[in-house]
Amino acid sequence: MQTDPKVNAFSEKEMLGDMLSSQKFVTDGYNTFAGECATPIIKTEFINILTEEHQIQNEIFLEMQKRGWYQTEVADQNKISQAKLKFSAQN
């Protein structure tokens, strides 16, 4: 019995979305590992890996954005100013 390859195939949008979700999960893990690592050499290595994983995540994000599959809103200047005031007051 032969199955139609298109029936089980994911679209490029679905694949990139899955890749982006996976990268978010991976970076969360490495961030936790780096933050909780007691050995400086290993901590540095986790941070290096984390940086590489963030670069991969960003490449996927930019590709999705370029294709119109991940839209972002332009930040409202008033909201930016409010956030700056809020967080500067916490220091």
N, CA, C and O atoms as CSV, one atom per row, in Angstrom:
chain,resi,resn,atom,element,x,y,z
A,1,MET,N,N,0.834,-1.182,0.000
A,1,MET,CA,C,0.000,0.000,0.000
A,1,MET,C,C,0.877,1.244,0.000
A,1,MET,O,O,1.743,1.411,0.859
A,2,GLN,N,N,0.646,2.087,-0.950
A,2,GLN,CA,C,1.439,3.295,-1.080
A,2,GLN,C,C,0.611,4.494,-0.618
A,2,GLN,O,O,-0.572,4.608,-0.940
A,3,THR,N,N,1.256,5.393,0.148
A,3,THR,CA,C,0.537,6.569,0.623
A,3,THR,C,C,0.973,7.781,-0.162
A,3,THR,O,O,2.095,7.857,-0.663
A,4,ASP,N,N,0.077,8.708,-0.254
A,4,ASP,CA,C,0.360,9.965,-0.944
A,4,ASP,C,C,1.298,10.794,-0.065
A,4,ASP,O,O,0.935,11.110,1.067
A,5,PRO,N,N,2.503,11.160,-0.551
A,5,PRO,CA,C,3.457,11.912,0.273
A,5,PRO,C,C,2.921,13.280,0.692
A,5,PRO,O,O,3.367,13.826,1.702
A,6,LYS,N,N,1.983,13.842,-0.055
A,6,LYS,CA,C,1.453,15.157,0.273
A,6,LYS,C,C,0.497,15.111,1.465
A,6,LYS,O,O,0.287,16.122,2.135
A,7,VAL,N,N,-0.076,13.945,1.727
A,7,VAL,CA,C,-1.027,13.824,2.820
A,7,VAL,C,C,-0.349,14.067,4.165
A,7,VAL,O,O,-0.923,14.728,5.031
A,8,ASN,N,N,0.838,13.553,4.349
A,8,ASN,CA,C,1.550,13.676,5.605
A,8,ASN,C,C,2.591,14.790,5.604
A,8,ASN,O,O,3.286,14.988,6.601
A,9,ALA,N,N,2.703,15.503,4.519
A,9,ALA,CA,C,3.740,16.527,4.401
A,9,ALA,C,C,3.326,17.812,5.115
A,9,ALA,O,O,2.159,18.205,5.105
A,10,PHE,N,N,4.308,18.447,5.728
A,10,PHE,CA,C,4.093,19.750,6.337
A,10,PHE,C,C,4.446,20.822,5.327
A,10,PHE,O,O,5.318,20.620,4.482
A,11,SER,N,N,3.781,21.951,5.406
A,11,SER,CA,C,4.130,23.077,4.548
A,11,SER,C,C,5.417,23.706,5.072
A,11,SER,O,O,5.822,23.452,6.206
A,12,GLU,N,N,6.051,24.519,4.250
A,12,GLU,CA,C,7.266,25.215,4.687
A,12,GLU,C,C,6.967,26.105,5.886
A,12,GLU,O,O,7.776,26.217,6.807
A,13,LYS,N,N,5.794,26.739,5.865
A,13,LYS,CA,C,5.403,27.603,6.985
A,13,LYS,C,C,5.302,26.787,8.271
A,13,LYS,O,O,5.783,27.223,9.317
A,14,GLU,N,N,4.689,25.617,8.205
A,14,GLU,CA,C,4.562,24.761,9.386
A,14,GLU,C,C,5.926,24.274,9.868
A,14,GLU,O,O,6.189,24.232,11.070
A,15,MET,N,N,6.792,23.906,8.921
A,15,MET,CA,C,8.127,23.436,9.307
A,15,MET,C,C,8.935,24.540,9.979
A,15,MET,O,O,9.570,24.311,11.009
A,16,LEU,N,N,8.911,25.743,9.394
A,16,LEU,CA,C,9.656,26.847,9.991
A,16,LEU,C,C,9.061,27.226,11.345
A,16,LEU,O,O,9.797,27.553,12.276
A,17,GLY,N,N,7.751,27.184,11.458
A,17,GLY,CA,C,7.118,27.466,12.739
A,17,GLY,C,C,7.525,26.459,13.801
A,17,GLY,O,O,7.779,26.819,14.951
A,18,ASP,N,N,7.585,25.191,13.405
A,18,ASP,CA,C,8.021,24.146,14.330
A,18,ASP,C,C,9.493,24.333,14.711
A,18,ASP,O,O,9.872,24.150,15.867
A,19,MET,N,N,10.308,24.698,13.728
A,19,MET,CA,C,11.727,24.940,13.997
A,19,MET,C,C,11.893,26.103,14.974
A,19,MET,O,O,12.718,26.041,15.886
A,20,LEU,N,N,11.107,27.165,14.781
A,20,LEU,CA,C,11.198,28.322,15.663
A,20,LEU,C,C,10.772,27.951,17.083
A,20,LEU,O,O,11.419,28.347,18.053
A,21,SER,N,N,9.697,27.201,17.198
A,21,SER,CA,C,9.253,26.745,18.527
A,21,SER,C,C,10.317,25.880,19.198
A,21,SER,O,O,10.569,26.005,20.396
A,22,SER,N,N,10.933,25.007,18.417
A,22,SER,CA,C,11.992,24.143,18.954
A,22,SER,C,C,13.180,24.966,19.423
A,22,SER,O,O,13.745,24.693,20.482
A,23,GLN,N,N,13.564,25.970,18.646
A,23,GLN,CA,C,14.692,26.815,19.037
A,23,GLN,C,C,14.387,27.581,20.315
A,23,GLN,O,O,15.266,27.764,21.157
A,24,LYS,N,N,13.148,28.028,20.464
A,24,LYS,CA,C,12.771,28.723,21.699
A,24,LYS,C,C,12.930,27.782,22.892
A,24,LYS,O,O,13.419,28.189,23.946
A,25,PHE,N,N,12.524,26.543,22.728
A,25,PHE,CA,C,12.645,25.548,23.781
A,25,PHE,C,C,14.120,25.287,24.103
A,25,PHE,O,O,14.501,25.217,25.272
A,26,VAL,N,N,14.941,25.145,23.069
A,26,VAL,CA,C,16.371,24.868,23.246
A,26,VAL,C,C,17.057,26.035,23.966
A,26,VAL,O,O,17.834,25.819,24.896
A,27,THR,N,N,16.768,27.274,23.536
A,27,THR,CA,C,17.414,28.422,24.183
A,27,THR,C,C,16.978,28.562,25.637
A,27,THR,O,O,17.773,28.965,26.486
A,28,ASP,N,N,15.731,28.235,25.927
A,28,ASP,CA,C,15.284,28.257,27.325
A,28,ASP,C,C,16.113,27.289,28.165
A,28,ASP,O,O,16.537,27.617,29.273
A,29,GLY,N,N,16.335,26.108,27.629
A,29,GLY,CA,C,17.117,25.102,28.351
A,29,GLY,C,C,18.546,25.539,28.587
A,29,GLY,O,O,19.045,25.454,29.708
A,30,TYR,N,N,19.214,26.010,27.533
A,30,TYR,CA,C,20.606,26.439,27.694
A,30,TYR,C,C,20.717,27.648,28.616
A,30,TYR,O,O,21.696,27.782,29.351
A,31,ASN,N,N,19.724,28.525,28.582
A,31,ASN,CA,C,19.732,29.667,29.488
A,31,ASN,C,C,19.671,29.199,30.944
A,31,ASN,O,O,20.389,29.712,31.802
A,32,THR,N,N,18.813,28.229,31.205
A,32,THR,CA,C,18.719,27.672,32.557
A,32,THR,C,C,20.021,26.992,32.950
A,32,THR,O,O,20.520,27.199,34.056
A,33,PHE,N,N,20.578,26.179,32.050
A,33,PHE,CA,C,21.833,25.480,32.347
A,33,PHE,C,C,22.945,26.472,32.670
A,33,PHE,O,O,23.688,26.289,33.634
A,34,ALA,N,N,23.057,27.526,31.860
A,34,ALA,CA,C,24.109,28.520,32.074
A,34,ALA,C,C,23.913,29.251,33.396
A,34,ALA,O,O,24.876,29.511,34.118
A,35,GLY,N,N,22.683,29.575,33.704
A,35,GLY,CA,C,22.404,30.310,34.931
A,35,GLY,C,C,22.612,29.492,36.195
A,35,GLY,O,O,22.875,30.052,37.259
A,36,GLU,N,N,22.497,28.178,36.090
A,36,GLU,CA,C,22.610,27.320,37.263
A,36,GLU,C,C,23.897,26.503,37.300
A,36,GLU,O,O,24.033,25.585,38.109
A,37,CYS,N,N,24.826,26.836,36.436
A,37,CYS,CA,C,26.075,26.077,36.360
A,37,CYS,C,C,27.087,26.618,37.371
A,37,CYS,O,O,27.321,27.825,37.447
A,38,ALA,N,N,27.678,25.719,38.138
A,38,ALA,CA,C,28.634,26.117,39.174
A,38,ALA,C,C,30.086,26.114,38.698
A,38,ALA,O,O,30.965,26.617,39.397
A,39,THR,N,N,30.344,25.555,37.521
A,39,THR,CA,C,31.706,25.464,37.007
A,39,THR,C,C,31.916,26.540,35.938
A,39,THR,O,O,31.261,26.502,34.896
A,40,PRO,N,N,32.813,27.493,36.178
A,40,PRO,CA,C,32.987,28.620,35.246
A,40,PRO,C,C,33.274,28.210,33.799
A,40,PRO,O,O,32.722,28.812,32.877
A,41,ILE,N,N,34.107,27.219,33.581
A,41,ILE,CA,C,34.446,26.809,32.218
A,41,ILE,C,C,33.220,26.245,31.505
A,41,ILE,O,O,32.967,26.558,30.341
A,42,ILE,N,N,32.469,25.420,32.210
A,42,ILE,CA,C,31.256,24.844,31.608
A,42,ILE,C,C,30.203,25.927,31.416
A,42,ILE,O,O,29.498,25.925,30.407
A,43,LYS,N,N,30.084,26.851,32.364
A,43,LYS,CA,C,29.138,27.956,32.234
A,43,LYS,C,C,29.442,28.763,30.968
A,43,LYS,O,O,28.535,29.107,30.210
A,44,THR,N,N,30.721,29.060,30.749
A,44,THR,CA,C,31.128,29.803,29.549
A,44,THR,C,C,30.737,29.038,28.286
A,44,THR,O,O,30.279,29.633,27.311
A,45,GLU,N,N,30.917,27.733,28.308
A,45,GLU,CA,C,30.566,26.924,27.138
A,45,GLU,C,C,29.057,26.935,26.902
A,45,GLU,O,O,28.607,27.033,25.761
A,46,PHE,N,N,28.282,26.834,27.970
A,46,PHE,CA,C,26.820,26.922,27.822
A,46,PHE,C,C,26.417,28.273,27.242
A,46,PHE,O,O,25.524,28.341,26.398
A,47,ILE,N,N,27.058,29.335,27.679
A,47,ILE,CA,C,26.743,30.667,27.157
A,47,ILE,C,C,27.113,30.758,25.680
A,47,ILE,O,O,26.380,31.362,24.898
A,48,ASN,N,N,28.244,30.166,25.289
A,48,ASN,CA,C,28.626,30.149,23.873
A,48,ASN,C,C,27.603,29.389,23.037
A,48,ASN,O,O,27.215,29.840,21.960
A,49,ILE,N,N,27.169,28.240,23.535
A,49,ILE,CA,C,26.151,27.456,22.825
A,49,ILE,C,C,24.841,28.236,22.767
A,49,ILE,O,O,24.172,28.262,21.734
A,50,LEU,N,N,24.478,28.872,23.882
A,50,LEU,CA,C,23.255,29.670,23.925
A,50,LEU,C,C,23.283,30.765,22.865
A,50,LEU,O,O,22.283,31.005,22.189
A,51,THR,N,N,24.418,31.422,22.722
A,51,THR,CA,C,24.561,32.471,21.703
A,51,THR,C,C,24.356,31.900,20.302
A,51,THR,O,O,23.668,32.505,19.479
A,52,GLU,N,N,24.949,30.744,20.029
A,52,GLU,CA,C,24.775,30.095,18.729
A,52,GLU,C,C,23.308,29.734,18.482
A,52,GLU,O,O,22.793,29.926,17.380
A,53,GLU,N,N,22.646,29.216,19.502
A,53,GLU,CA,C,21.241,28.833,19.364
A,53,GLU,C,C,20.356,30.054,19.130
A,53,GLU,O,O,19.392,29.988,18.366
A,54,HIS,N,N,20.682,31.172,19.789
A,54,HIS,CA,C,19.933,32.411,19.547
A,54,HIS,C,C,20.127,32.893,18.113
A,54,HIS,O,O,19.197,33.421,17.504
A,55,GLN,N,N,21.327,32.715,17.575
A,55,GLN,CA,C,21.578,33.110,16.189
A,55,GLN,C,C,20.733,32.272,15.233
A,55,GLN,O,O,20.164,32.795,14.275
A,56,ILE,N,N,20.656,30.980,15.499
A,56,ILE,CA,C,19.822,30.094,14.670
A,56,ILE,C,C,18.361,30.512,14.781
A,56,ILE,O,O,17.654,30.599,13.777
A,57,GLN,N,N,17.913,30.770,16.008
A,57,GLN,CA,C,16.530,31.190,16.224
A,57,GLN,C,C,16.237,32.466,15.447
A,57,GLN,O,O,15.184,32.591,14.822
A,58,ASN,N,N,17.167,33.407,15.488
A,58,ASN,CA,C,16.970,34.671,14.783
A,58,ASN,C,C,16.914,34.474,13.272
A,58,ASN,O,O,16.123,35.127,12.590
A,59,GLU,N,N,17.738,33.587,12.749
A,59,GLU,CA,C,17.714,33.310,11.306
A,59,GLU,C,C,16.360,32.743,10.884
A,59,GLU,O,O,15.821,33.121,9.843
A,60,ILE,N,N,15.818,31.844,11.686
A,60,ILE,CA,C,14.509,31.265,11.378
A,60,ILE,C,C,13.441,32.349,11.453
A,60,ILE,O,O,12.591,32.453,10.569
A,61,PHE,N,N,13.487,33.156,12.511
A,61,PHE,CA,C,12.538,34.254,12.679
A,61,PHE,C,C,12.586,35.198,11.477
A,61,PHE,O,O,11.545,35.548,10.922
A,62,LEU,N,N,13.784,35.610,11.075
A,62,LEU,CA,C,13.920,36.533,9.950
A,62,LEU,C,C,13.391,35.926,8.647
A,62,LEU,O,O,12.781,36.624,7.836
A,63,GLU,N,N,13.626,34.625,8.449
A,63,GLU,CA,C,13.121,33.953,7.246
A,63,GLU,C,C,11.596,33.946,7.248
A,63,GLU,O,O,10.969,34.206,6.221
A,64,MET,N,N,11.005,33.652,8.393
A,64,MET,CA,C,9.541,33.657,8.487
A,64,MET,C,C,8.998,35.069,8.274
A,64,MET,O,O,7.989,35.253,7.592
A,65,GLN,N,N,9.655,36.047,8.847
A,65,GLN,CA,C,9.224,37.433,8.695
A,65,GLN,C,C,9.333,37.881,7.237
A,65,GLN,O,O,8.449,38.563,6.718
A,66,LYS,N,N,10.426,37.487,6.588
A,66,LYS,CA,C,10.643,37.837,5.176
A,66,LYS,C,C,9.523,37.279,4.289
A,66,LYS,O,O,9.114,37.915,3.318
A,67,ARG,N,N,9.040,36.092,4.635
A,67,ARG,CA,C,7.989,35.443,3.858
A,67,ARG,C,C,6.583,35.901,4.263
A,67,ARG,O,O,5.588,35.461,3.688
A,68,GLY,N,N,6.515,36.784,5.254
A,68,GLY,CA,C,5.225,37.283,5.708
A,68,GLY,C,C,4.501,36.335,6.646
A,68,GLY,O,O,3.294,36.467,6.851
A,69,TRP,N,N,5.223,35.381,7.218
A,69,TRP,CA,C,4.616,34.373,8.086
A,69,TRP,C,C,4.746,34.701,9.564
A,69,TRP,O,O,4.189,33.988,10.399
A,70,TYR,N,N,5.463,35.757,9.906
A,70,TYR,CA,C,5.617,36.158,11.306
A,70,TYR,C,C,5.615,37.680,11.325
A,70,TYR,O,O,6.646,38.327,11.143
A,71,GLN,N,N,4.452,38.222,11.545
A,71,GLN,CA,C,4.306,39.671,11.535
A,71,GLN,C,C,4.521,40.237,12.935
A,71,GLN,O,O,4.080,39.656,13.927
A,72,THR,N,N,5.189,41.352,12.998
A,72,THR,CA,C,5.394,42.047,14.262
A,72,THR,C,C,4.803,43.445,14.146
A,72,THR,O,O,4.780,44.042,13.069
A,73,GLU,N,N,4.332,43.949,15.267
A,73,GLU,CA,C,3.771,45.292,15.286
A,73,GLU,C,C,4.869,46.304,15.571
A,73,GLU,O,O,5.827,46.015,16.287
A,74,VAL,N,N,4.719,47.481,15.007
A,74,VAL,CA,C,5.627,48.576,15.323
A,74,VAL,C,C,5.265,49.053,16.722
A,74,VAL,O,O,4.095,49.286,17.026
A,75,ALA,N,N,6.271,49.194,17.563
A,75,ALA,CA,C,6.030,49.596,18.943
A,75,ALA,C,C,5.570,51.045,19.013
A,75,ALA,O,O,6.136,51.925,18.365
A,76,ASP,N,N,4.538,51.274,19.806
A,76,ASP,CA,C,4.019,52.612,20.043
A,76,ASP,C,C,5.024,53.372,20.919
A,76,ASP,O,O,5.439,52.875,21.966
A,77,GLN,N,N,5.406,54.561,20.490
A,77,GLN,CA,C,6.431,55.334,21.200
A,77,GLN,C,C,6.013,55.645,22.636
A,77,GLN,O,O,6.856,55.653,23.533
A,78,ASN,N,N,4.726,55.900,22.865
A,78,ASN,CA,C,4.250,56.174,24.232
A,78,ASN,C,C,4.434,54.951,25.124
A,78,ASN,O,O,4.826,55.089,26.283
A,79,LYS,N,N,4.157,53.753,24.602
A,79,LYS,CA,C,4.325,52.524,25.383
A,79,LYS,C,C,5.799,52.275,25.699
A,79,LYS,O,O,6.135,51.787,26.779
A,80,ILE,N,N,6.667,52.609,24.762
A,80,ILE,CA,C,8.112,52.470,25.000
A,80,ILE,C,C,8.539,53.392,26.126
A,80,ILE,O,O,9.266,52.977,27.029
A,81,SER,N,N,8.099,54.627,26.082
A,81,SER,CA,C,8.442,55.603,27.124
A,81,SER,C,C,7.913,55.161,28.481
A,81,SER,O,O,8.605,55.288,29.491
A,82,GLN,N,N,6.677,54.638,28.505
A,82,GLN,CA,C,6.095,54.155,29.765
A,82,GLN,C,C,6.901,52.986,30.330
A,82,GLN,O,O,7.138,52.918,31.536
A,83,ALA,N,N,7.316,52.081,29.470
A,83,ALA,CA,C,8.100,50.930,29.921
A,83,ALA,C,C,9.450,51.384,30.471
A,83,ALA,O,O,9.910,50.869,31.490
A,84,LYS,N,N,10.088,52.348,29.800
A,84,LYS,CA,C,11.371,52.869,30.287
A,84,LYS,C,C,11.217,53.480,31.670
A,84,LYS,O,O,12.038,53.252,32.559
A,85,LEU,N,N,10.152,54.261,31.842
A,85,LEU,CA,C,9.911,54.879,33.158
A,85,LEU,C,C,9.651,53.830,34.214
A,85,LEU,O,O,10.175,53.922,35.324
A,86,LYS,N,N,8.854,52.841,33.886
A,86,LYS,CA,C,8.516,51.785,34.833
A,86,LYS,C,C,9.759,51.047,35.321
A,86,LYS,O,O,9.948,50.844,36.520
A,87,PHE,N,N,10.603,50.650,34.368
A,87,PHE,CA,C,11.755,49.843,34.738
A,87,PHE,C,C,12.906,50.681,35.297
A,87,PHE,O,O,13.702,50.171,36.085
A,88,SER,N,N,13.012,51.931,34.917
A,88,SER,CA,C,14.053,52.788,35.503
A,88,SER,C,C,13.692,53.133,36.950
A,88,SER,O,O,14.578,53.369,37.772
A,89,ALA,N,N,12.404,53.162,37.258
A,89,ALA,CA,C,11.956,53.444,38.631
A,89,ALA,C,C,12.243,52.276,39.556
A,89,ALA,O,O,12.311,52.460,40.771
A,90,GLN,N,N,12.413,51.085,39.015
A,90,GLN,CA,C,12.670,49.901,39.826
A,90,GLN,C,C,14.126,49.812,40.271
A,90,GLN,O,O,14.445,49.027,41.164
A,91,ASN,N,N,15.003,50.588,39.678
A,91,ASN,CA,C,16.435,50.542,40.048
A,91,ASN,C,C,16.710,51.328,41.248
A,91,ASN,O,O,17.855,51.396,41.692
